[in-house]
Amino acid sequence: MSLMNARLANARLPEVLPTNEAAAAINRRPQTLRRWACLEDGPIRPIRINGRLAWKVSDLQTLLSGGAI
């Protein structure tokens, strides 16, 4: 296995996604996720990193599988 393949095999998936990527992952518009964050009324809550919204991949996966968060 080459060095690059070894690094990719050991690479971790991101634990959080920015709003645009999270919205695409759950087939929603980014404005919807921003509204959830602002009004705190959505099925998932973001975390804030340096004032920016980040969405936990585990929460997105739970939402997609129909589970309660």
N, C-alpha and C positions, 0 to 999 in steps of 0.2 A: 504494500500500500504506500502510495507516495505521501510525502509530508503534507501536501494540501488536502488529500483525502482524509488523512488522520485528523487534521484540524477540523474539517467539516464534520467528521463522525463524532467528534467530541464537542462540537459547537452546541450551545444551548439556544433554544428558541427564546425570543423576547418574552419577558414576563408581563410587559405592558405594551400597549399600542397607542399611538396618537389618535386623535379623534377621527381624522379622515380614514385611516386604515381600519379602525374599530367599526366605523359606520359601514364600510364596505363589507366587512366580515359578517355583519348581521343583517345586511341588506336594508339599511336605513340611511337617511340623509344625515350628514354631519350636524346640521342644524337641530335635528331631533335629539341627538346625544348632548349637544350644548344646552338645549332646553331642559333635559333631564338633570343636568348638572346644576343649572341655574335655579330651577324651581324645586330641586331635590324630590321629584315625584316619579322618577323613572324606575324601572325594575332593577337597574344596576347603578352604582355610584362610582364616579371616577376618583382617582387620587390626583393630587396636584403636585407637580414637580416644577419648581421655580416659576410658579404662577401659571403653568400650562396644564391642560387636562391630559391625563393618561388613564387608559382603561385596562383593567386586569384581564389578561387572556383567559384565566380560569373562570372569571365571571362571565365573559362572553361565551365560553364553551358551555357553561351551565345554563345560560339563557337559551342558547341554541338547542340544547337537549331537552328543554321544557322543564327543567328543575327549578326549584325555588332558591333564591339567593339569600 
